[in-house]
Amino acid sequence: MNAPRVWYLVRDFDRGRDFYKRVLGFDETYVDWHDKWSQMEQGEMRIALAEGEPVDCGVATVDVADVKADAERLRDEGVEVGVVLELAGQIRIVDVFDPDGNRVQLTQPL
């Protein structure tokens, strides 16, 4: 098992797991029900969720096929989504926030 690259603390473990799996499309690869933590991955990005009070930490970066379409879909689902930025014609990025305010960055190479 590869180590998570980013740890996120969420106040409600089940709600956090649902958000990352259902809304952002992560696959859950491990759950420790006793200590309430989970490992997930999407593409090359691996994260871990644990129940606790959120703190400012690293940011998971997830490659997607269409940042603009994903940003619109997430907004329609009531997710807090930042402004889509295009950097030098090389990449599009947008910040997405989970229900506890943890930031995930969606990226699309151009």
DALINQUI-V410518 format. One record per helix or strand. SS is the DSSP state (a for helix, b for strand). FROM is the first residue (numbers start at 1). TO is the last residue. If there is no record, write none. Layout:
<<SS | FROM | TO> <SS | FROM | TO>>
//
This chain:
<<b | 6 | 10> <a | 13 | 23> <b | 27 | 32> <b | 37 | 42> <b | 45 | 51> <b | 60 | 63> <a | 67 | 76> <b | 80 | 81> <b | 85 | 87> <b | 91 | 97> <b | 103 | 109>>
//
